[in-house]
Amino acid sequence: APSNNAVFTVGDNITITANAGDSDGSVTKVEFYQGATKLGEDTTSPYSYTWNNPSEGNYNLTAKATDDKGATATSAAISVTINLDGGGTGTTVTSRVSSSNDDAEEAIANGAINLNSNDLDIRNTDLMGMRFRLNVPKEANITDAKVTFISKGASSGNNTFTFTAQRANNAVAFSASNKISTRSYTSTSVNWSPGNWSDGQSYTSPNLASIIQ
């Protein structure tokens, strides 16, 4: 349990159960996973775990049993869906970064910071920072977050960008004393390889919700 393709609502607590036995020994524990993320474990039968208040989304759940000899067996995955309360829709919030201390370029080699450019020069010798002023409601569930760039030039070749987010509720503006490199960031990152750039075209990043939720 739950059954495959079960549907829940944000705020629900989900009890995950598993049956496990060992014909030539004993089961020492059953671990419960959401994808590759371990949710918890139980060392006594009946084996269960309560997943408290999961966020909106689609998830795959599995259980892995371990016996007294260290052998393991993993169940087939079941899918569950968590919907917003009442199946309601979310709110879209947008923000445009101003060309001042809301964006910055910092040289990796010496830490020199540029706050006066009217664009972002994206290159592998610099760190680029953007500060978005968004009025996001407290405890909001962020399901989709993307950044759109408009190119001021053309570039060919394979380009890969790595997005991370500052670990702060209200990030301060960029300055010589509040650089990009000296801030604390989330451990999660998102890579983006947009390919060639064409002058005047817009390019939108992948979903960045995982690094800012």
Residue pairs with C-beta under 8 A, 6 or more apart in sequence:
1 15
1 16
1 17
2 8
2 14
2 15
2 16
2 61
2 78
2 80
3 78
4 78
4 79
5 78
5 79
5 80
5 81
6 78
6 80
6 81
7 80
7 81
7 82
7 83
8 14
8 54
8 80
8 81
8 82
8 83
9 82
9 83
9 84
9 85
9 86
10 53
10 54
10 55
10 56
10 82
10 83
10 84
10 85
10 141
11 53
11 85
12 53
12 54
12 82
13 50
13 51
13 52
13 53
14 50
14 51
14 54
14 80
15 48
15 49
15 50
15 51
16 32
16 39
16 48
16 49
16 50
16 51
16 61
16 63
17 46
17 47
17 48
18 30
18 32
18 47
18 48
18 63
18 65
18 75
19 46
19 47
20 27
20 30
20 45
20 47
20 63
20 65
20 73
21 27
22 65
22 67
22 68
25 67
25 68
25 69
26 67
26 68
27 45
27 47
27 65
27 66
27 67
27 68
28 43
28 66
28 67
28 68
29 41
29 42
29 43
29 65
29 66
30 41
30 42
30 43
30 47
30 63
30 64
30 65
30 66
31 38
31 40
31 41
31 63
31 64
31 66
32 38
32 39
32 40
32 41
32 42
32 49
32 51
32 61
32 62
32 63
33 39
33 61
33 62
33 63
33 64
34 51
34 54
34 59
34 60
34 61
35 59
35 60
39 49
39 51
40 49
41 49
42 48
42 49
47 63
47 65
54 82
55 82
55 141
55 213
56 82
56 83
56 84
56 141
56 143
57 81
57 82
57 143
58 79
58 80
58 81
58 82
59 79
59 80
59 81
59 82
60 77
60 78
60 79
61 77
61 78
61 79
61 80
62 74
62 75
62 76
62 77
62 78
63 74
63 75
64 72
64 73
64 74
64 75
65 72
65 73
65 74
66 72
84 90
84 141
90 141
90 143
91 137
93 134
93 135
93 136
95 132
95 133
95 134
97 103
97 130
97 131
97 132
99 117
99 118
99 119
100 115
101 115
101 131
101 173
101 174
101 175
102 130
102 131
102 132
102 133
102 173
102 174
103 115
103 117
103 120
103 128
103 129
103 130
103 131
103 174
104 113
104 114
104 115
104 128
104 129
104 174
104 179
104 180
105 113
105 114
105 117
105 120
105 121
105 126
105 127
105 128
105 129
106 112
106 113
106 114
106 126
106 127
106 128
106 129
106 179
106 180
106 181
107 113
107 125
107 126
108 125
108 126
108 127
108 181
109 125
111 179
111 181
113 174
113 175
113 176
113 179
113 180
115 174
115 175
119 152
120 128
120 130
120 149
121 128
122 128
122 159
122 161
127 180
127 181
128 180
129 174
129 180
130 147
131 171
131 173
131 174
136 142
141 213
142 209
142 212
142 213
143 209
144 207
144 209
145 207
145 208
145 209
145 212
146 204
146 205
146 206
146 207
146 208
147 163
147 204
147 205
147 208
148 202
148 203
148 204
148 205
149 202
149 203
149 204
149 205
150 200
150 201
150 202
150 203
151 197
151 198
151 199
151 200
151 201
151 202
151 203
152 199
152 200
153 197
153 199
154 196
154 197
154 198
154 199
155 196
155 197
156 196
156 197
157 196
158 193
158 195
159 193
159 194
159 195
159 197
160 191
160 192
160 193
161 191
161 192
161 193
161 194
161 205
162 189
162 190
162 191
162 192
163 189
163 190
163 191
163 192
163 205
163 208
163 211
164 185
164 186
164 188
164 189
164 211
165 185
165 186
165 188
165 208
165 211
165 212
166 183
166 184
166 185
166 186
167 184
167 185
167 186
168 183
168 184
171 183
172 178
174 180
186 211
186 212
188 210
188 211
189 211
190 205
190 206
190 207
190 208
190 210
190 211
192 205
192 206
194 203
197 203
